[in-house]
Each structure stands twice: as C-alpha cells, then as structure tokens.
Amino acid sequence: MNPEINSELRHGIPLGTTASSPTTDEVMLADRSKRPLGVSILSVINVIGSVIAFLAAIGGGSTLGDPDAAVAYGAIMAMFGVLYLAVAIGLWRLHNWARIAAVVLYGLSALIGMIELLQGAASGFMQMLVAGSIAAYLCRSRAREAFKKPM
C-alpha cells in the first residue's frame, strides 16, 4: 500500500484535507460548473445563426424591391442576430435565462415547422424535428442541472 495514502487514512476515514487535495465543496462546484458538450455545441450553433442573421440584415433585403421593406427586413434580422448572439454567450456561460430563452426560441421554431408542414412544405418536418429536439434537450435534467447556480 502507498505510504502517502496510508498516512492520510485511518480505517478508511480521511484525517483531513491537504492544500493540494480538493474539498468536497470544490469537487461539487467543479461538477456543477462543467458545461455539457451539447450546450457547447448549441452555443456555437447560435453564434453561427447570429452571423447568418447579421449577413441577412446587411444584404438580404435588397431583393425585396421596396426600399422600406428592405430596411424593415434588415432591422428585424439585426435584432435576431443580437438575440442569437446573446443566447449563445448566455449558454456558454451557463446562464439559466439563456437556456429558457433558447427553449422558447426553439419551441417557436418547432411550432413554425409544424405550421409549414400542415401547409404542405415538407421542410417543415425537419425544422420541427430539429428545433423540437433541441428544446427537449435543454429541458432534460442533466442540461438543467448544468445551469443551476453553485451554492
């Protein structure tokens, strides 16, 4: 048996912690603050969505023909770009408001996909499936647990 371990333990009970060994609270804090891979991926996806929305705000409305409609489209897309970027940063930093906002946004997207599917657009099924799956993932207990504030 290792003498270091033997000096630290007596009958299987730790005698105390050293400066180099973490306390139980530190271990629990580290476990809670670890970001799940799925949340990291969703954060990156939201950054990409933000970039796409900003690019659409810059040039996407020019094909509408009406200058007023193009400006309105650009303003709406810029707002979505800011929203996606805020959610991405919030998810990355494990803020619960960002998880809730993402659930609402992806839930609405799934609802829009269902409406498109009912109107005959087959792409609505894929939108409904992907957005609904993301919203469901963020509602799972492991994902919710990652967003809880440490004690």
KOLNU-330880 format. One record per residue (C-alpha): z, y, x. Coordinates in steps of 0.05 Angstrom, whole numbers, plus 5000, padded with zeros to 4 digits. Last residue first. Layout:
ZYX...
***
This chain:
492655414520485155374532480755674478476755164439469255164452468954494487472654174429467154374381461954024423466053384427467753424352460553484329458654134294454254364352450453704348449253794273446154484284441754204339439653614296438054074237433654514282429853914309428853544243427354154200422454424251419153734256418553674181416054384174410154204218407253814160406054454121405354254047409554774012415454294009414954204085414954964094421355004051424554454092422754804157425755444130432155064115432154774185431255474214437055714172441455154199439055324270441156054261447855874226449655344277447655814333452056364305457955884299457055644371456356364394462756564358466255984394465056274462463455734513460956194568454055874567454155874491455856614490450356784540445256404500447656704434447057404462440057244488437856954422440457574385437158064433430557704427431257674351432258424351426058514395422158074346424158514288422359154325415558874346413958654275415859344249411559674301405659214286406459334212406160084223399960014267396259604214391359134248396158544252393458314319397658824358404058534330404758004384404358464444411158734464415458434409412157754420413957794494421157964475421357384425418656904478423857134528429457044477426956354459427156164533434256434538435956034474433155394505437455524567443755574525441754964485441154564551448054794574450954604506447753914511450553824581457653934556461254524588467654354624473054844603477054344564477453814619479354334671484854614627487653914615487753784690491054444704496354314650497853624680498953944748493753904803495453604871494554024933500954434928504853804916507053524850513553174837517052504843511552144806514151534767511150844783517750554809518451114859512051484874510152024923512651664985508751034966502451434954502851725024504851035053498550705024500050005000
***
